[in-house]
Amino acid sequence: MHASGPGGPTERRQNMENGLRTEDNAPTPPSGRPRLTPASTGAAAPAREPIWTRDFVLICLINVLAMWGFTMLMPTLPVYVKKMGGQESAIGLIMGIFALSALASRPWSGRWMDRKGRRGIYLVSLSAVVPIYLAYGLVPTTIFWLGALRLLHGLCFGVMMTAGGTIVADAVPAGRRGEGIGYFGTFAVISSALAPATGIALMGRFGFGTVAAVAAGLAFVSVFLARAIRYQPLPTRARGPASASAPGPFARYAERRSVAPSVIALFLYCAQTSVLTFLPVHASEKGIGNIGLFFAVNAVTVMSFRALAGKLYDTRGPSFVIVPGILVAVTAMLVVGLADNLAMLLFGAVLLGVGMGATAPSLQALSVDGVAPERRGAANSTYFSALDIGMGGGAILLGMVAQAFGYPVMYFAAAGLAACGAVLFGILRPRRSPVLKEVHLAHDVRQPA
């Protein structure tokens, strides 16, 4: 066993335990000892960097409005397609086209943000969604034209969500990123709690065109909120034809550190899409009413767990949150597949809320941890591209399974896909940045009990 010399791991750990912080990037003095920052000489612990800034609140409000319109279409569009005479495979195709077209927009939008900044592309994508929503009520009632509209909508929505995820990663402190992204996602879950029931009620009373018009109005308001955000400027080195930190064709459009958590999220969201896409039709065939309660209960449960999961991610690490969350989501798929009454479906909603509330913010935070600011666009592009593949491919694949074997078998298949995420986590072992681990250790020591 060798001893650690001056400035080695043992001394660095002792400095952390004593509330000291070292500058790893600072030049090492001749003595070989790490340089201490001025803050380390004071007895008082520095204040935690705030999360709830003006810009963070604005981006959260935009997230609510953007996701509200999108989520209103999730339960109503499949019913609309069914009334048009479409089968389960057509429903899966219509929903899947959206996600796959969003996938096509992710890589170049992430690269654009890393080179040109966030503001312009975010405002353009938010503005473009407004006329697209209005067109839902005006297009000819055929599967072909509806599919074409979904293709265009997915392209714009993919850019919008990639930009939003990058902007929120810019806005929150690195040491509290899991917590901040958890809060950010909680605002989207507010939409998930209320928007499906709102959409179903509007469609039942006024028709699908009204649902689309309300979604357009919400998107219109989000454009004005986005104009008020003070976007962080990119580092000087990030501007220009290419970033020195991102050589090679792969790195131009994706971030290697984000691949492992993104692949795990792919399988998880592939499974979740079975609930979002097919549950209204499945419940109708079972004679189960008040299906809007499922989405409300699920969303409230997600809201209850996201912020807590983010804090546990920051303090206990990814594996403490992600693996148990995936296993709970697997159980939820099995319960929904076996459900033949509303009470059992609501139990599945609670389980799914716990599982997704724990895993979603943790995987997203893990995908951007340790990534340089000028590479966060690529990191978010990588993560959201995986979600698009999972949701788009899952809708198409599981739609064919449902048509061939029925909904119970489809939900069992979805449970198997989610379980693959837990297996991959054990194989890939994605980790946070070592720098962030030291930040969290220092914070734990400094904070009073």
C-alpha positions in Angstrom: 0.0 0.0 0.0 1.5 3.3 -1.0 1.0 6.5 0.8 -0.4 9.5 -0.8 2.0 12.4 -1.1 1.3 16.1 -0.8 -1.4 17.1 -3.1 -2.5 13.5 -3.6 -5.9 12.0 -3.3 -5.8 11.6 0.5 -4.9 15.2 1.1 -7.5 16.4 -1.4 -10.1 14.3 0.3 -9.1 15.8 3.7 -9.3 19.3 2.2 -12.9 18.5 1.1 -13.7 17.2 4.6 -12.4 20.4 6.1 -14.5 22.5 3.8 -11.6 23.5 1.6 -11.8 23.6 -2.2 -8.9 23.2 -4.6 -8.5 24.6 -8.1 -7.7 21.6 -10.2 -7.0 23.8 -13.2 -4.8 26.2 -11.5 -1.0 26.0 -11.9 0.6 23.8 -9.2 3.0 25.7 -6.9 6.6 24.5 -6.6 5.7 22.7 -3.3 3.4 20.4 -5.3 0.5 21.2 -2.9 -2.8 22.1 -4.5 -3.7 25.8 -4.5 -6.6 26.8 -2.3 -9.1 29.4 -3.4 -9.7 32.5 -1.4 -13.0 31.2 -0.3 -11.3 28.3 1.5 -9.7 30.6 4.1 -12.9 31.8 5.6 -14.8 30.0 8.3 -18.3 30.7 6.8 -19.6 28.4 4.2 -20.5 30.0 0.9 -24.2 30.2 0.0 -25.6 27.7 -2.5 -26.1 29.0 -6.0 -29.8 29.7 -6.6 -32.0 27.7 -9.0 -35.1 29.9 -9.0 -33.7 32.7 -11.1 -35.9 34.9 -13.4 -34.7 33.0 -16.5 -35.3 29.6 -15.0 -38.9 30.5 -14.1 -39.5 31.8 -17.6 -38.2 28.6 -19.3 -40.3 26.5 -16.9 -43.4 28.5 -17.8 -42.7 28.0 -21.5 -42.3 24.3 -20.8 -45.8 24.2 -19.3 -47.4 25.9 -22.3 -45.5 24.0 -24.9 -46.1 20.6 -23.4 -49.8 21.5 -22.7 -50.6 21.8 -26.3 -48.5 18.7 -27.2 -50.1 16.6 -24.4 -53.6 17.6 -25.3 -53.1 15.8 -28.6 -51.7 12.6 -27.1 -55.0 11.1 -26.0 -57.2 12.9 -28.5 -55.3 12.3 -31.8 -55.5 8.4 -31.6 -59.3 8.7 -31.0 -59.5 11.1 -33.9 -57.6 8.6 -36.2 -59.8 5.8 -35.0 -63.0 7.8 -35.9 -61.4 8.3 -39.4 -61.3 4.5 -39.8 -57.7 4.0 -38.9 -56.6 0.8 -37.2 -54.0 0.4 -34.4 -51.1 0.2 -36.9 -52.3 3.5 -38.4 -52.4 5.1 -35.0 -48.9 3.9 -34.2 -47.7 5.2 -37.6 -49.3 8.6 -37.1 -47.8 9.0 -33.6 -44.5 7.4 -34.6 -43.9 9.7 -37.6 -44.0 12.7 -35.2 -41.2 11.3 -33.0 -39.1 10.1 -36.0 -39.3 13.5 -37.7 -38.3 15.2 -34.4 -35.3 12.9 -34.4 -34.2 14.2 -37.8 -34.1 17.8 -36.4 -32.1 17.1 -33.3 -28.5 16.7 -34.6 -28.4 19.9 -36.7 -30.3 21.9 -34.2 -27.9 21.0 -31.4 -24.9 21.8 -33.5 -26.5 25.1 -34.5 -27.0 26.1 -30.9 -23.4 25.2 -30.0 -22.1 27.4 -32.8 -24.6 30.2 -33.1 -26.4 30.4 -29.7 -29.8 29.5 -28.3 -32.1 32.5 -28.8 -32.7 32.6 -32.6 -33.4 28.9 -33.1 -35.6 28.7 -30.0 -37.8 31.6 -31.0 -38.2 30.4 -34.6 -39.2 26.8 -33.5 -41.7 28.1 -31.0 -43.3 30.5 -33.6 -43.5 27.8 -36.3 -45.6 25.5 -34.0 -48.5 28.0 -33.9 -49.7 27.7 -37.5 -49.0 23.9 -37.4 -51.5 23.5 -34.5 -54.0 25.6 -36.4 -53.6 23.4 -39.5 -54.7 20.3 -37.5 -58.3 21.7 -37.6 -58.1 22.6 -41.3 -56.3 19.7 -43.1 -58.5 17.2 -45.1 -59.6 14.3 -42.9 -57.4 11.7 -44.4 -54.6 9.6 -42.8 -52.1 10.7 -45.5 -52.5 14.5 -44.9 -52.6 14.1 -41.1 -49.4 12.1 -41.4 -47.7 14.8 -43.5 -48.7 17.4 -40.9 -47.3 15.3 -38.1 -44.1 15.1 -40.0 -43.8 18.9 -40.1 -44.9 19.2 -36.5 -42.3 16.8 -35.3 -39.5 18.6 -37.0 -40.3 21.9 -35.3 -41.1 20.3 -31.9 -37.8 18.5 -32.0 -35.9 21.7 -32.4 -38.0 23.4 -29.7 -37.4 20.7 -27.1 -33.7 20.4 -27.8 -33.3 24.1 -27.4 -35.4 24.2 -24.2 -33.4 21.4 -22.6 -30.1 23.2 -23.5 -31.3 26.5 -22.1 -32.3 25.1 -18.8 -29.0 23.3 -18.5 -27.3 26.7 -19.0 -29.5 28.3 -16.3 -29.0 25.9 -13.4 -25.8 25.6 -11.3 -23.7 22.5 -12.2 -23.8 21.2 -8.6 -27.6 21.3 -8.5 -28.3 20.2 -12.1 -30.2 17.1 -11.1 -32.5 19.1 -8.8 -32.9 21.9 -11.3 -33.8 19.6 -14.2 -36.2 17.8 -11.8 -38.1 21.0 -11.2 -38.0 21.9 -14.9 -39.6 18.5 -15.7 -42.2 19.0 -12.9 -43.6 22.0 -14.8 -44.1 19.8 -17.8 -45.8 17.2 -15.6 -48.3 19.9 -14.7 -49.3 19.8 -18.3 -49.4 16.0 -18.2 -51.8 16.2 -15.2 -54.3 18.6 -16.7 -53.9 18.7 -20.5 -55.1 15.1 -21.4 -58.4 15.6 -19.5 -58.7 19.1 -21.0 -58.2 17.8 -24.5 -60.6 14.9 -24.0 -63.3 17.4 -22.7 -62.8 19.9 -25.5 -62.9 17.2 -28.1 -66.1 15.7 -26.6 -67.9 19.0 -26.5 -66.5 21.0 -29.5 -64.5 18.6 -31.7 -60.8 18.0 -32.4 -60.4 21.3 -34.2 -61.0 23.2 -31.0 -58.3 21.2 -29.2 -55.8 22.2 -32.0 -56.9 25.9 -31.7 -56.3 26.0 -28.0 -52.9 24.4 -28.4 -52.0 27.1 -31.0 -53.1 29.9 -28.5 -50.8 28.4 -25.8 -47.9 28.2 -28.2 -48.5 31.9 -29.2 -48.1 33.0 -25.5 -44.9 30.9 -25.1 -43.3 32.9 -27.9 -43.6 36.2 -26.0 -42.2 34.6 -22.8 -39.2 33.3 -24.7 -38.4 36.8 -26.0 -37.9 37.9 -22.3 -35.2 35.3 -21.5 -31.7 36.5 -21.1 -29.8 33.9 -23.0 -26.3 33.1 -21.9 -23.6 33.9 -24.5 -21.5 31.1 -25.8 -17.8 31.0 -25.0 -15.7 32.7 -27.6 -14.0 29.4 -28.6 -17.4 27.9 -29.4 -18.0 30.4 -32.2 -16.8 29.8 -35.7 -16.8 27.0 -38.2 -15.9 24.2 -35.8 -15.2 23.8 -32.1 -11.8 22.6 -31.1 -13.3 20.4 -28.5 -15.5 18.5 -30.9 -13.4 16.9 -33.7 -14.7 14.3 -36.0 -18.1 13.8 -37.7 -19.8 12.1 -34.8 -18.8 14.8 -32.3 -20.2 17.5 -34.6 -23.8 16.3 -33.9 -23.6 14.2 -30.8 -21.8 14.1 -27.4 -20.1 10.9 -26.5 -20.6 11.4 -22.7 -24.4 11.4 -23.3 -24.6 8.2 -25.3 -24.9 5.7 -22.5 -27.8 7.5 -20.5 -29.5 8.3 -23.8 -29.6 4.6 -24.9 -31.0 3.6 -21.5 -33.7 6.3 -21.9 -34.5 5.0 -25.4 -35.7 1.7 -24.1 -37.6 3.3 -21.2 -39.5 5.8 -23.4 -40.1 3.1 -26.0 -42.1 1.3 -23.2 -43.8 4.4 -21.9 -45.2 5.3 -25.4 -47.5 2.2 -25.1 -49.3 4.0 -22.3 -49.4 7.5 -23.9 -50.5 6.3 -27.3 -52.8 3.3 -26.8 -54.3 3.6 -23.4 -57.4 5.7 -24.4 -58.3 3.1 -27.1 -57.5 0.2 -24.8 -59.6 1.5 -22.0 -62.5 2.2 -24.3 -62.5 -1.4 -25.6 -62.5 -2.6 -21.9 -65.4 -0.3 -21.1 -63.4 1.7 -18.6 -64.5 5.3 -18.4 -62.9 8.5 -16.9 -59.6 7.6 -18.4 -58.4 11.2 -17.9 -58.0 10.3 -14.2 -55.2 8.0 -15.2 -53.1 10.8 -16.7 -54.0 13.1 -13.7 -52.9 10.5 -11.1 -49.8 9.6 -13.0 -48.8 13.3 -13.4 -49.3 14.1 -9.7 -47.2 11.1 -8.8 -44.4 12.2 -11.2 -44.5 15.7 -9.7 -44.2 14.3 -6.2 -41.0 12.3 -7.1 -39.1 14.4 -9.7 -37.6 17.0 -7.4 -36.9 14.4 -4.7 -35.2 12.2 -7.3 -33.1 15.1 -8.6 -31.8 15.7 -5.1 -31.1 12.0 -4.5 -29.3 12.0 -7.9 -27.1 15.0 -6.8 -26.3 13.5 -3.4 -26.4 9.7 -3.8 -25.5 9.2 -7.4 -27.3 7.9 -10.5 -27.5 4.1 -9.7 -29.3 4.9 -6.4 -32.2 6.4 -8.4 -32.3 5.0 -11.9 -32.2 1.3 -11.5 -35.0 1.1 -8.9 -37.0 3.6 -10.9 -36.8 1.4 -14.0 -37.9 -1.7 -12.1 -41.0 0.2 -10.8 -41.8 1.3 -14.4 -41.6 -2.4 -15.5 -44.1 -3.3 -12.8 -46.4 -0.5 -13.9 -46.5 -1.9 -17.5 -47.5 -5.3 -16.2 -50.2 -3.9 -14.0 -51.7 -1.8 -16.9 -51.6 -4.8 -19.2 -53.6 -6.9 -16.6 -56.0 -4.1 -15.6 -59.7 -4.6 -16.2 -61.1 -1.8 -14.1 -60.3 1.8 -13.3 -58.9 1.1 -9.8 -56.3 -1.2 -11.2 -55.4 1.3 -13.9 -54.9 4.0 -11.4 -52.6 1.8 -9.4 -50.6 1.4 -12.6 -50.6 5.1 -13.0 -49.1 5.6 -9.6 -46.4 3.0 -10.3 -45.6 4.5 -13.7 -45.4 8.0 -12.0 -42.9 6.8 -9.5 -40.8 5.0 -12.1 -40.7 7.8 -14.6 -40.4 10.5 -11.9 -37.3 8.9 -10.7 -35.6 8.0 -13.9 -36.4 10.8 -16.4 -34.7 13.8 -14.6 -31.8 11.6 -13.5 -31.0 10.3 -17.0 -31.3 13.8 -18.5 -29.0 15.3 -15.9 -26.5 12.4 -16.4 -26.5 13.2 -20.1 -25.2 16.8 -19.6 -23.1 16.3 -16.5 -19.4 17.2 -17.2 -20.2 18.5 -20.7 -18.7 21.9 -21.6 -21.2 24.7 -22.2 -20.4 24.8 -25.9 -21.3 21.1 -26.2 -24.6 21.1 -24.3 -26.5 21.5 -27.5 -25.0 18.3 -28.8 -25.5 16.6 -25.5 -29.2 17.5 -25.4 -29.5 16.6 -29.1 -28.1 13.1 -28.3 -30.5 12.6 -25.4 -33.6 13.8 -27.1 -32.8 11.9 -30.3 -32.8 8.8 -28.2 -36.2 9.7 -26.8 -37.5 10.3 -30.3 -36.2 6.9 -31.5 -37.8 5.2 -28.5 -41.2 6.9 -28.7 -41.4 6.8 -32.5 -40.1 3.3 -32.9 -42.1 2.1 -29.9 -45.4 3.5 -31.2 -44.9 1.8 -34.5 -43.6 -1.5 -33.1 -46.0 -1.8 -30.3 -48.9 -0.8 -32.5 -48.2 -3.8 -34.7 -47.9 -6.0 -31.6 -51.3 -4.7 -30.3 -53.0 -5.3 -33.7 -51.6 -8.8 -34.0 -51.8 -10.1 -30.4 -53.9 -7.6 -28.4 -53.2 -5.0 -25.8 -52.2 -7.2 -22.9 -49.4 -8.8 -24.9 -48.4 -5.3 -26.0 -48.0 -4.1 -22.5 -46.0 -7.2 -21.5 -43.7 -6.5 -24.4 -43.4 -2.9 -23.2 -42.4 -4.2 -19.8 -39.6 -6.2 -21.4 -38.3 -3.2 -23.3 -38.2 -1.2 -20.0 -36.3 -4.0 -18.3 -33.7 -3.8 -21.0 -32.9 -0.3 -19.8 -32.0 -1.7 -16.3 -29.8 -4.4 -17.9 -28.0 -1.8 -20.0 -27.4 0.4 -17.0 -25.6 -2.5 -15.4 -23.5 -3.1 -18.6 -22.7 0.5 -19.6 -22.3 1.8 -16.0 -22.7 5.6 -16.9 -21.1 7.8 -14.4 -21.2 11.5 -13.4 -18.2 13.8 -13.9 -15.6 13.3 -11.2 -15.5 17.1 -10.8 -19.2 17.1 -9.9 -18.6 14.4 -7.3 -16.1 16.6 -5.5 -18.5 19.5 -5.7 -21.3 17.4 -4.0 -18.8 16.1 -1.4 -17.7 19.6 -0.5 -21.3 20.8 -0.3 -22.4 17.9 2.0 -19.6 18.7 4.4 -20.3 22.5 4.4 -24.0 22.3 4.9 -25.1 22.1 8.5 -27.0 19.0 9.6 
